[in-house]
Amino acid sequence: MSIQDHFEQLQSQYSLKDADFYFLDLIPLINIIWADDHNQENELKLLYKFVIEHISHLDQQAELHVVTIEQANDFLDRFAHQKPHTELLNELQVISTMACKDKDPAKKESIFQYCLDIAAACTTRYPYGPHERICQSEKQLLQKLFTELDI
């Protein structure tokens, strides 16, 4: 099944919007944000910074405006400010991974670096031990992303 076909299947099942396809690169970051079941302010700040860079990258590649800030904000409202269904995030991660196979290594590295920064941005309890800054669920997801992004 192609990336587009897989997305369209999810689109009808979860009422995704056409513009959501352009935000697949955000899915690993969103997964990291929700790995501990909390979306914290510093994590969201990093996500917003990535979104701005992502939109700029899309516009440069296409030499026109591909998505609007309103579409990005709508996506963020549904995925970053409210926790999406786990099944939906898992399926979108599969599509995102498929799409990353053809990405330039620098883009994959950028996605992974942002995931690392998000994981390290917040901790759910203080004090934390020397290996507890990043929670176990985030560490597991980072290991999976490292493999999926083929870094």
C-alpha positions as CSV (number, residue, x, y, z in Angstrom):
1,M,0.0,0.0,0.0
2,S,1.4,3.4,-0.9
3,I,1.9,6.2,1.6
4,Q,-1.0,8.2,0.0
5,D,-3.3,5.2,0.1
6,H,-2.5,4.4,3.7
7,F,-3.1,8.1,4.6
8,E,-6.4,8.2,2.8
9,Q,-7.6,5.1,4.6
10,L,-6.8,6.8,8.0
11,Q,-8.3,10.0,6.7
12,S,-11.7,8.5,6.3
13,Q,-11.4,6.5,9.6
14,Y,-10.3,9.4,11.8
15,S,-11.6,12.5,9.9
16,L,-8.1,13.7,9.0
17,K,-7.8,16.7,6.8
18,D,-6.0,16.9,3.4
19,A,-3.4,19.3,4.8
20,D,-2.5,16.8,7.6
21,F,-0.5,14.8,5.0
22,Y,2.0,17.6,4.9
23,F,2.5,17.4,8.7
24,L,3.7,13.7,8.8
25,D,7.2,14.9,9.7
26,L,5.8,16.2,13.0
27,I,4.5,12.8,14.1
28,P,7.7,11.6,15.7
29,L,7.9,14.8,17.7
30,I,4.3,14.5,18.7
31,N,4.8,10.9,19.8
32,I,7.7,12.0,22.0
33,I,5.6,14.8,23.5
34,W,2.9,12.3,24.5
35,A,5.2,9.4,25.5
36,D,4.8,10.5,29.2
37,D,1.1,11.4,28.7
38,H,1.9,15.1,29.2
39,N,2.4,17.9,26.8
40,Q,4.6,20.4,28.6
41,E,5.2,24.0,27.6
42,N,8.9,23.6,26.7
43,E,8.1,20.6,24.6
44,L,5.4,22.6,22.7
45,K,7.8,25.5,22.2
46,L,10.2,23.1,20.4
47,L,7.4,21.6,18.4
48,Y,6.3,25.1,17.3
49,K,9.8,26.0,16.2
50,F,10.0,22.8,14.2
51,V,6.6,23.6,12.6
52,I,7.9,27.0,11.4
53,E,11.0,25.5,9.9
54,H,9.0,22.7,8.4
55,I,6.5,25.1,6.7
56,S,9.4,27.1,5.4
57,H,11.1,24.0,4.0
58,L,7.9,22.9,2.3
59,D,7.4,26.3,0.7
60,Q,11.0,26.4,-0.5
61,Q,10.8,23.0,-2.1
62,A,7.5,23.7,-3.8
63,E,8.4,27.4,-4.5
64,L,4.9,28.3,-3.3
65,H,2.9,28.2,-0.1
66,V,1.9,24.6,0.5
67,V,0.2,24.9,3.9
68,T,-1.1,27.9,5.9
69,I,-0.4,28.8,9.5
70,E,-4.1,28.2,10.1
71,Q,-3.8,24.7,8.9
72,A,-0.7,24.2,11.0
73,N,-2.5,25.6,14.1
74,D,-5.5,23.3,13.4
75,F,-3.2,20.3,13.2
76,L,-1.5,21.3,16.4
77,D,-4.8,21.8,18.2
78,R,-5.8,18.2,17.3
79,F,-2.4,16.5,17.9
80,A,-0.3,18.6,20.3
81,H,-2.9,20.2,22.6
82,Q,-5.1,17.1,22.8
83,K,-3.8,13.6,23.0
84,P,-4.8,11.8,19.8
85,H,-5.9,8.2,19.8
86,T,-3.0,5.9,20.3
87,E,-4.0,3.8,17.3
88,L,-4.0,6.9,15.1
89,L,-0.6,8.0,16.3
90,N,0.8,4.5,15.7
91,E,-0.6,4.3,12.2
92,L,0.6,7.8,11.4
93,Q,4.0,6.9,12.7
94,V,4.1,4.0,10.2
95,I,3.3,6.4,7.4
96,S,5.8,8.9,8.6
97,T,8.5,6.2,8.7
98,M,7.6,5.2,5.2
99,A,7.9,8.8,4.0
100,C,11.2,9.3,5.8
101,K,12.9,6.5,3.8
102,D,13.2,9.0,0.8
103,K,14.1,12.0,2.9
104,D,17.4,13.8,2.8
105,P,19.6,12.6,5.7
106,A,19.8,16.1,7.0
107,K,16.0,16.3,7.4
108,K,15.9,12.9,9.2
109,E,18.7,14.1,11.5
110,S,16.8,17.3,12.2
111,I,13.6,15.3,13.1
112,F,15.7,13.1,15.4
113,Q,17.5,16.0,17.0
114,Y,14.2,17.7,17.8
115,C,12.9,14.5,19.3
116,L,16.0,14.4,21.6
117,D,15.5,18.0,22.6
118,I,11.8,17.5,23.3
119,A,12.6,14.4,25.4
120,A,15.2,16.3,27.4
121,A,13.1,19.5,27.7
122,C,11.0,18.4,30.6
123,T,10.9,15.9,33.4
124,T,7.8,14.9,35.3
125,R,9.5,14.8,38.7
126,Y,12.4,16.4,40.6
127,P,14.9,15.5,41.7
128,Y,15.8,13.0,39.0
129,G,18.7,10.5,39.0
130,P,21.6,10.6,36.5
131,H,19.7,8.4,34.0
132,E,16.2,9.6,34.7
133,R,16.1,13.0,32.9
134,I,14.4,11.3,30.0
135,C,11.7,8.9,31.1
136,Q,11.8,5.2,30.1
137,S,8.9,5.5,27.6
138,E,10.7,8.3,25.8
139,K,13.9,6.4,25.8
140,Q,12.2,3.4,24.2
141,L,10.5,5.6,21.6
142,L,13.8,7.4,20.8
143,Q,15.5,4.0,20.2
144,K,12.7,3.0,17.9
145,L,12.9,6.3,16.0
146,F,16.7,6.1,15.7
147,T,16.2,2.8,13.9
148,E,13.2,3.9,11.8
149,L,14.9,7.1,10.6
150,D,18.0,5.0,9.7
151,I,20.3,7.4,11.4
